[in-house]
Amino acid sequence: MIELYTAGASPFVRKVRVCLIELGLTDQVEQIDVATTPFSPHDALVEQNPLGKIPCLVRNDGTVIYDSRVITRYLDDYGKGSLYPTGPRLWETLTMEALADGMMEAAVLMVYEKRIRPEDKVYGDWIEAQWAKIARALDALESGWAGHLEGSTDMAHIAVAVALEYLDFRHGDRNWRNGRDALAKWQAEFAKRDAMQATQPA
């Protein structure tokens, strides 16, 4: 059976979990939850991924895949799905997925800055610089990607939806919806999907 190393409320892990549900593959993948931090990576995870990062997927033949974008692309191929379209639209999907992943990365770094550093070493300007990246990405989604978001569901939709809900989960006080009515409306509708409901962070 395929093994998937996961941890906590990671948005990158959630993206893979949503992908599994959308593809109908949950019963073919064993999910192994590990406790890991940048300072104290899990030993079993490091054996599979030298970076010590999740998600990490071990295929049936024992070979390992990591980085959420690589894993979801593999799962879509494995499950004969259509989350990565063919033709010119593929490049839009990959670019928007990268944008969403960048938002997640910046949002996670904001969390780490406060959670891992001693209080007197927290760098407020660094936190605001990460939020500035997120805000620019949100504006781009609101103004430039509406057409793609209205199209058939693909991996970019999943990545954006997970990123937006992670902002609610960890940075709700920032109110990303302010001034972004179209994106907020899209998110509210996409959040109703079974896969999103089943994977909400706690």
URWO-V731914 format. One record per residue. N is the residue number from 1. SS is DSSP state (~ for helix, > for strand, _ for the rest). PHI is phi in whole degrees, 0 to 359 (none if undefined). Layout:
N_SS_PHI ; N_SS_PHI
//
This chain:
1___none ; 2_>_294 ; 3_>_247 ; 4_>_235 ; 5_>_278 ; 6_>_229 ; 7___199 ; 8___45 ; 9___260 ; 10___305 ; 11_~_293 ; 12_~_291 ; 13_~_294 ; 14_~_299 ; 15_~_303 ; 16_~_291 ; 17_~_298 ; 18_~_298 ; 19_~_302 ; 20_~_302 ; 21_~_293 ; 22_~_299 ; 23_~_270 ; 24___71 ; 25___249 ; 26_~_300 ; 27_~_281 ; 28_~_254 ; 29_>_229 ; 30_>_273 ; 31_>_264 ; 32_>_247 ; 33_>_275 ; 34___233 ; 35___267 ; 36___214 ; 37___222 ; 38___301 ; 39___273 ; 40___219 ; 41___292 ; 42___288 ; 43_~_302 ; 44_~_296 ; 45_~_293 ; 46_~_297 ; 47_~_297 ; 48_~_268 ; 49___232 ; 50___301 ; 51___284 ; 52___68 ; 53___249 ; 54___246 ; 55___282 ; 56_>_218 ; 57_>_241 ; 58_>_252 ; 59___285 ; 60___301 ; 61___271 ; 62___92 ; 63___286 ; 64_>_245 ; 65_>_234 ; 66_>_221 ; 67___85 ; 68_~_301 ; 69_~_293 ; 70_~_290 ; 71_~_297 ; 72_~_293 ; 73_~_294 ; 74_~_297 ; 75_~_297 ; 76_~_296 ; 77_~_291 ; 78_~_299 ; 79___269 ; 80___52 ; 81___270 ; 82___224 ; 83___285 ; 84___242 ; 85___290 ; 86___265 ; 87___81 ; 88___303 ; 89_~_297 ; 90_~_304 ; 91_~_292 ; 92_~_296 ; 93_~_300 ; 94_~_296 ; 95_~_292 ; 96_~_291 ; 97_~_297 ; 98_~_297 ; 99_~_297 ; 100_~_296 ; 101_~_297 ; 102_~_296 ; 103_~_298 ; 104_~_299 ; 105_~_300 ; 106_~_297 ; 107_~_294 ; 108_~_293 ; 109_~_298 ; 110_~_298 ; 111_~_295 ; 112_~_299 ; 113_~_302 ; 114_~_271 ; 115_~_277 ; 116___261 ; 117___285 ; 118___301 ; 119_~_305 ; 120_~_282 ; 121_~_250 ; 122___295 ; 123___257 ; 124_~_299 ; 125_~_297 ; 126_~_295 ; 127_~_299 ; 128_~_293 ; 129_~_294 ; 130_~_293 ; 131_~_295 ; 132_~_299 ; 133_~_299 ; 134_~_298 ; 135_~_298 ; 136_~_295 ; 137_~_295 ; 138_~_299 ; 139_~_296 ; 140_~_295 ; 141_~_295 ; 142_~_294 ; 143_~_259 ; 144_~_248 ; 145___243 ; 146_~_302 ; 147_~_298 ; 148_~_292 ; 149_~_297 ; 150___278 ; 151___279 ; 152___296 ; 153___297 ; 154___221 ; 155_~_293 ; 156_~_296 ; 157_~_302 ; 158_~_298 ; 159_~_297 ; 160_~_296 ; 161_~_299 ; 162_~_294 ; 163_~_299 ; 164_~_295 ; 165_~_288 ; 166_~_292 ; 167_~_298 ; 168_~_298 ; 169_~_291 ; 170_~_254 ; 171_~_226 ; 172_~_300 ; 173_~_292 ; 174_~_280 ; 175___52 ; 176___297 ; 177___288 ; 178___302 ; 179___81 ; 180___231 ; 181_~_296 ; 182_~_294 ; 183_~_293 ; 184_~_297 ; 185_~_295 ; 186_~_298 ; 187_~_299 ; 188_~_300 ; 189_~_285 ; 190_~_294 ; 191___297 ; 192___282 ; 193___299 ; 194_~_304 ; 195_~_295 ; 196_~_287 ; 197_~_295 ; 198_~_283 ; 199___240 ; 200___301 ; 201___290 ; 202___228
//
